């Protein structure tokens, strides 16, 4: 079964949507619109598909996220009141405390998913893990553990990752692309933005690079225009 993102132009590139229960990495540098991508996925799920969703943020404050969504004139208040949308801000974790907090945060997320009967989940961002962990081993272990827990929850998940902007880089830690079922790379080459579906398990996905815009409605992908890989200069 497919889970439509509702993002203009995207679903036609991935056979109608994401595979139900899958996890997809949204990777890109600063200014590519990763947070908008995730917010739009959650909002569209509530509005267009009656699917409850939770946005987990390690970075952005809850008020800022709501404010950003309202800038697109999305009726977030309506769907929040109907318990169709929820934002959960993970409080700051001191270095060295992440391992102890990790399991409790996972259980809290599971509880929220169960209570809402959530079908969609966004985790923004996996890059934050590196700020709070003391070793690469801890980072990798936690990311693999997170992937296992997401499979058990059977929610269709987007995970964002901040990259340094290079066109060949898929993630910050070199692990995320292996633990997820799909990877969508976002690129910002001022004044234009581009996207490419790099991987999507079980899907005959489009393999071209397409430009996209951030409009008053959110992300809109121009599937009619294709861009050469060579034109994405690092």
C-alpha positions in Angstrom: 0.0 0.0 0.0 1.2 3.5 -0.9 1.1 6.6 1.4 0.8 9.7 -0.7 3.0 12.7 0.5 0.6 15.2 -1.1 3.6 17.2 -2.2 3.0 18.5 -5.7 4.9 16.5 -8.2 6.6 14.1 -5.8 4.1 11.2 -5.7 4.2 10.7 -9.5 7.9 10.1 -9.2 7.5 7.3 -6.7 4.6 5.3 -8.0 2.0 7.2 -6.0 3.7 7.6 -2.7 5.9 6.0 0.0 5.5 2.4 0.9 3.4 2.0 4.1 5.6 1.5 7.1 8.8 2.6 5.3 11.3 5.2 6.4 12.8 7.8 4.0 15.7 10.1 4.5 15.3 13.7 3.4 18.9 14.9 3.0 20.1 18.4 2.1 22.1 21.4 3.1 20.9 24.7 4.6 18.0 26.4 2.8 16.8 23.3 0.9 13.5 23.2 2.8 13.8 19.9 4.7 11.6 21.2 7.6 9.0 22.4 5.2 9.1 19.1 3.4 8.4 17.2 6.7 5.8 19.7 7.9 3.9 19.5 4.6 3.9 15.7 4.7 2.3 15.7 8.2 -0.2 18.5 7.3 -1.2 16.9 4.0 -1.7 13.6 5.8 -4.2 15.1 8.2 -6.0 17.4 5.7 -6.2 15.2 2.6 -5.9 11.6 3.8 -7.3 11.7 7.3 -4.0 10.2 8.6 -2.8 11.4 12.0 0.8 12.5 12.2 3.5 13.5 14.7 6.4 15.8 14.0 9.4 15.1 16.3 11.9 17.9 16.5 15.3 17.9 18.1 16.1 21.4 17.0 13.3 23.8 16.1 11.1 25.0 18.9 7.4 24.1 18.8 6.2 27.7 18.5 8.6 28.3 15.5 7.3 25.2 13.7 3.7 26.3 14.2 4.5 29.8 13.0 6.3 28.5 9.9 3.3 26.3 9.0 0.9 29.1 9.5 2.9 31.2 7.0 1.7 28.8 4.3 -1.8 29.5 5.5 -2.3 25.9 6.6 -5.1 25.5 9.1 -2.9 23.7 11.6 -5.1 24.8 14.6 -8.0 22.8 13.2 -6.1 19.6 12.8 -4.3 20.0 16.1 -7.7 20.3 17.9 -8.9 17.2 16.1 -5.8 15.4 17.4 -4.7 14.8 13.8 -1.4 16.6 14.2 1.1 16.9 17.0 4.6 18.5 17.5 6.8 17.0 20.1 10.0 18.9 21.0 12.7 16.7 22.5 14.3 18.8 25.3 18.0 19.5 25.3 20.2 16.5 26.2 23.6 17.0 27.7 26.5 15.2 26.1 27.0 11.9 27.8 23.3 11.6 28.8 21.9 10.6 25.4 22.2 6.8 25.9 20.2 7.0 29.1 17.6 9.2 27.6 17.3 7.5 24.3 15.2 4.5 25.4 12.8 6.7 27.4 12.3 9.1 24.4 11.6 6.1 22.1 9.0 4.8 24.6 7.4 8.3 24.8 7.2 8.4 21.0 5.7 4.9 20.9 3.1 6.0 23.4 2.2 9.1 21.4 1.9 7.0 18.2 -0.4 4.5 20.0 -2.6 7.2 21.6 -3.1 9.1 18.3 -3.1 6.0 16.1 -0.5 7.9 14.1 0.2 6.8 10.6 2.9 9.4 9.8 6.0 10.4 11.6 8.8 13.0 11.0 12.1 13.0 12.9 13.9 16.3 12.5 16.8 15.7 12.5 19.2 12.8 12.7 22.1 15.3 12.5 21.3 16.4 16.1 22.3 13.0 17.4 26.0 14.0 16.7 25.7 17.0 18.9 24.7 14.9 21.9 26.8 11.8 21.6 30.4 11.3 22.5 31.5 8.7 19.8 30.8 7.6 16.3 29.9 4.2 17.7 27.1 5.7 19.9 25.7 7.6 16.8 25.6 4.5 14.7 24.1 2.3 17.4 21.4 4.8 18.1 20.5 5.3 14.4 20.3 1.5 13.9 18.2 1.2 17.1 15.9 4.0 15.9 15.4 2.3 12.6 14.4 -1.0 14.3 11.9 0.8 16.6 10.3 2.6 13.6 9.7 -0.7 11.9 8.0 -2.0 14.9 5.8 1.1 15.2 4.7 0.6 11.5 4.5 4.3 10.8 5.5 5.8 7.5 8.5 8.0 8.5 10.5 10.8 7.1 13.9 11.5 8.8 15.8 14.7 7.9 19.5 15.0 7.8 21.7 18.1 7.3 24.4 17.6 4.8 27.3 19.9 3.9 25.8 20.6 0.5 28.0 18.4 -1.7 26.0 16.7 -4.5 27.4 13.2 -3.7 26.8 13.3 0.1 23.7 11.4 1.2 24.0 12.0 4.9 26.1 13.5 7.7 27.3 10.3 9.3 27.3 7.9 6.4 24.8 5.6 8.1 21.4 7.0 7.6 21.1 6.0 3.9 21.7 2.4 4.9 19.1 2.2 7.6 16.3 3.8 5.6 14.2 2.4 2.8 14.5 5.6 0.7 16.6 8.6 0.2 15.5 11.9 -1.3 18.3 14.4 -1.8 17.6 18.2 -1.9 20.1 20.7 -3.4 20.2 24.5 -3.2 22.2 26.2 -5.9 21.1 29.9 -5.6 18.7 30.9 -6.9 17.3 27.5 -7.7 16.6 24.3 -5.8 16.7 20.7 -7.1 15.7 17.3 -5.9 16.4 13.7 -6.8 15.1 10.4 -5.5 18.3 8.5 -4.9 16.8 5.3 -3.5 13.3 3.9 -2.9 13.0 0.2 -2.0 10.2 -1.7 -3.7 9.6 1.3 -6.0 10.3 1.9 -9.7 11.2 5.5 -9.0 12.1 8.3 -11.3 15.9 8.8 -11.4 16.1 12.3 -12.9 17.0 15.6 -11.2 14.0 18.0 -11.0 13.8 21.7 -9.9 11.4 22.6 -7.1 10.1 25.8 -5.7 9.0 26.8 -2.2 5.8 28.7 -2.8 3.0 30.0 -0.6 1.6 26.5 -0.6 4.9 24.7 0.3 7.2 22.6 -1.9 6.2 22.2 -5.5 8.3 20.0 -7.8 8.5 20.7 -11.5 8.5 17.2 -13.0 8.4 18.5 -16.6 11.9 19.9 -16.3 15.0 17.8 -15.9 18.5 18.9 -14.9 21.9 17.3 -15.7 23.9 15.9 -12.8 26.9 17.9 -14.1 25.1 21.2 -13.6 25.0 20.6 -9.8 28.3 22.2 -9.1 29.6 21.6 -5.6 
